[in-house]
Amino acid sequence: MKPRVYLDYNATTPLRREARATMIAAMDVVGNPSSVHAEGRAAKSLLERARSEVATAFGADGADIVFTSSATESASLALAGRDLHAGDIEHDAVGAWVQADLAVGHDGIVDIQDPEQSTLQLANSETGILQELPQGLAVSDMTQAFGKLPVAFNWSGTTLALSSAHKLGGPKGIGALIVKRGTDVAAQLRGGGQEMGRRAGTENVIGAAGYAAAATAAMRDLADGVWDRVANLRDLLEETLAAEAMGTIFVGKGLPRLPNTLCLATSGWKGETQVMQMDLAGYAISAGSACSSGKVRASRVLKAMGYDDDVAAGAIRVSMGPDTTEQDVMGFADAWLAQLTKHRTRAA
């Protein structure tokens, strides 16, 4: 049987071996970090070491790392009770808390007039398009950028940043809110003094250890040029498809974007249909946007960029990772182009 090819790294990534090994070792640390005995102190030491390593990886030395269950929880911790503005291209975890009233250009760039009252993602998960973060920005979702780009929180000019472990090879169920020191954050989970009083509940020590190991390994890959190779594969796939897929729109082509992300939209060929066809062919990709129930809808991001409903409904995302090969992307190109030919024949 032909092995399946995973091309949905922006949804989640395979667990890195470094994270797996670190978590297995952490399972033997039995103490609660809030306990004062030796076992508790051992767990606390492991937790704080993980916190320090995450801060170093993300260029956030001197900032506060608040461990959460996910970037979604980090968003609620950062945004609840605040009246902030954004463009309608943010992840739903952010969009649920803000006023999506800022203008978005056809190039996906958001017009920020008042940074201190705005939130702005660094990289869009669907299109990969990058934003230039203004100084003094209230909140930035950096979830997709960390591990793929040379990002330093301390240089970003941002007050609060969101991150998630499973987007860079760490475990699911652990994320972080990065807080510029001295910034007030209103706790949403109360009942204990954990995480500097910002997030009550016994800490996920095993998850934090895995997150730190994955973040450290991700920074090493970045320094070693791994994502440059991935970007070359993305460009190869884009050029191969564009040569034959006349009428298909390659969103973000020629713009600064994530090195691994290719968003393409074919009017009249629904994204969910393409996802199912590629799944049957052995390739895991995603449609433009998916909600928690697994149902697919027209991409809100593309609509905000000015694309019509038919184009937005025909969007798919191919997102690659360090393990993706040229054989993988060229095999996908063959499979997708074959289905495009069938689609055109049926539509004729």
N, C-alpha and C positions, 0 to 999 in steps of 0.2 A: 504493500500500500504506500502511495506517495505521502511523504510527511507533510503535515500542515505548515503553513507559513504565517507567522504572526506579524501583522502590520497595523497594530492598534496601540502603539506605545503611549500615545497621549491619553488613552483611557486608563491604562495601567501597564506596569512593566513587570517582566519576570523578576523574581527575587534574586538579588545578587548573592553569589556564593559567600562573599564576605559577611553579608547581613545574616545569612542562614547560620553560618558558623558562630557568629557572635551571639545570636539569640539562643542557640543551643547551649552555649556556655553560660549565658545569663539565667537560664532556667534552673541552674543549680544554686542560685543566690536566693535564699528562701525568705529573707527578712522583708518587712514593710519599711519603706524609707522614712516613715514618721516615728518608728520605734527607736529608742535610745540604746538598746543593747547592741552587742557586737554584730548580730545578724542584721539588725536594722541599719546600723552604720555602714555595713558592707553594701547593702542595697542602695543606700543614699549616695555612697561614693560612686557606684556604678551609674546612677542616674545623673549625678553632677558631671561626671566625666563625659557622658553622652551629650549633656547640654553644652559643655565647652567645645566638643568636637563639632557639633552642629553649627555653633556660632562661628567657629573658625572656617568651616567649609563655606558658609554663606557670607563671609566678610562682615560679620555682625559682632565682632569683639567689642565689648563694652555695652552692647544692647542686651535686653532681657529676652531669653528664649522661654516661651510659655508652651509647654507640651499640651496638646489637645488630642482629640480622637481623629481629627481630619482637618483638611483645609476648610470644609464646610463649617465645622464648629469654630475654627479660627475666625471665619468671616462673621459669624454671629457675635463672637466675643469682641471683635473690632468694631462692628457696625451697629449693634443694638443700641437704641436710644439716641442715635445721631442722625442728623438731617443732612445727608450727603447726596451729591449729584454724580451721575455717570452717563456714559453713552450706552445705548442698548446693545452692547456687544459683550458685556460681562457675563461670566458664568452665573448660572441661576443661583448659586450659593451667595453671590454678592448682589445680584439683581433683586433678590427678595427683600433687601434692606434699603435700597437707595431709590432716588428719583432718576429714572432713565430719560433725562431731558436734555442732555448735551448732544450737540450736533456731531454726526459721524460722517466723514468724507467717503467718497467712493473707494478711496485707498485704505479704508478701515481706520484712519487716524481720527482720534477724538479731539475736539476743540475744547481744551481746558482753559477756562477764564479765571477761576478762583481755586487754585490747588488746595488750599487749606480746607475747602468745603467739598472736595471731590475725591473720588476713588477711580483708579485707572489700572487696568491689568498691564503687566509688562509684555506678555505674549498671549495672543489669542489661541485657545486650544483647537479651534476649528480651522482657521486659516493660517496660523503660525505668524501672522503679521505682528511686528514689534512696534511698541510705542516708545517715544522719548519721554521719560518721566520728568515732570517739572519739579523744581526745588520746593519743598514745603508741602508736597502732596500728603493728604491725610492718610490714605490707605492704598496699597497696591497688592494685587493678586500676582505673586511671583511664582505660583505653583508650577507652571509649565516651563518657566525659564531656568529655575535652579537645576543645576546638573547638566544643562545643555549649552548654556552661555556663561561667559565670565562675568557673573553678577556679584556685586558686593553691596550688601544692604547699607553699609556705612557711607558709601559714595552715592547712593541713589537719591538722597534728599527726601526720602519717604519716612513718615512717622511710624507706620504700622505695615507689616508685610505678612502675607499668607503663604504657607508652604505645606507640602504633604509628602510623606515618605514613599508611598507606592508609585509616585510619578518618576522616581529616580532609582528604582531598584530596591527600595526598602519594603517593609511589610505594610499591609493594609491595616487601618485602625489606629494610626498614629500620625499626627501632624504637628504644626507649631505656628504660633503667632509670634512674630519678631517685633519687639516693642522698643522704640527709641527710649533710652533711659530717661526717667522723669515724666513719662507720658501716663496719664490716668487711663485705666481700662476698668470698666465696670464688670465685675464678675457675673456670669450667667449661671454658673453652677456654684452653689453656696453650701456651707456646712462644714468647712474645714479650712485650714490655712495653707493647703498645698499650692504649689506654683506661685509663690509670693502673694498668696491671697487672691489670685485672679482666676483660679480654676480648681474648685474643690474636688476631692475624690482621690482615692489611692492611685498613685501614678502607675502607668504602664511601663515598668522598668525594662521588660524584655523588648517591647516595641521601641522604646527610646534607644536602647543599645543597638538594635538593628537599623534604626534610622541613622544613627551616627556613623555606623560602619558603611552604610550605603552612600551617605553624603560624602564621606571621605574618599571612597572608591570613585564616586562620580567626578569629584574634582581632579582626581588623578587621571581619569580618562580624558577629561577636558584638556588638561595640560599635555597629554600625550597625542593630541590631535585626532582622537577617535571620532569626534563629531564633524571634523573636516571631511573625513572619509564618508560619513553618513550623508553629509550635504552633497557630496559628489554623486552618490547613489540617487538621492532625491532629484538632482538636476538631470541625471541620465534618464530616469523614469519619466520626468516631465517632458523632456525633449522627444523621447520615443513615442509617448502618447500624443503629444501635440502635432507630430508629423502626420498622423493618420486620423486624429479625432477632430476634424474640421467642425466648427460650431460649438465645441466644448470650451468652456471658460476655465482658465487656470487662475484661480483667485490668488492674488498676492504675487504673481510672477513678476520678477524684477524688483520687488520691494524687500526691504530688510525683514527677515522672518526667521523662525526657528529652523535649524539646519535639517530637521527630520520630517518636516510637515509639507504635504502636498494636498491642496484642496482643489477639487475640480467639480464642475457643475455642467450637466447636460440637460437642457430644457426638454421636458416631455418624457424623461426617463427617470422615474422616481428613485431617490436615494435608497429607500428601503429595499426596492427591487434589486438594485445593484449589490447591496450588502448581502442579500440572500443568494444571489447568483454567484458571487465571489466565495461565499461560505461553502456552497456546494462544490466549488472548484478547488477548495482547500486553502482559501486565503481569508484571514480575519482582518476586516477593515470596519469603518463605521460610517454612518450617514452624517449629514451636517450637524444634526442635533438630536439627542435622545433624552427622554425624560425618565424618571425613576421606574416607571412601569414597563419600560422597554419599548414603548410605542415611539414611532418616529414622526416628526413633524417638519414642516419646511423650516429651513435654518433662519432663526431670528437674526443671527449675526449678518448673514448675507442680505436679508431684507433691510436691516439698519444701514447697510452700505449702499443701498439703492437698487439692488437687483430685484427683479420682479418675482412673483410667487412661483412661476414655473421653473425659473432658474434655481431659486432657493430650495425648492422641493427636490431638485435633481442633484443636490450636492453630496459628495462623499469626501471622506478624509482618509488618506493613507499616511500613517505615521510610523517611522522606522526607528530602529535602535542599534546599539553597538553590535548586536549579533546578526543584523541583516546583511545579506550578501547580494552580489550582483545577480547571481542566479535567481535569488528570491524576487528581486524587482523585475527582472526581465520575464520571469515566468508569470508574474502578475500582469505585466503588460500584455503578454500573449493572451491570457485568459480574459482580461477586461476588453481588449479590442475585439476578440471573437464574439463576446456578448454584445458589444456595440454594433457590430455588423448585423447580428440577429435582430437587435432592436430596430435598426434602420430598415431592415427588410420587412418587418412586421408593420412598421409605421408608413411604409411607402404605399 
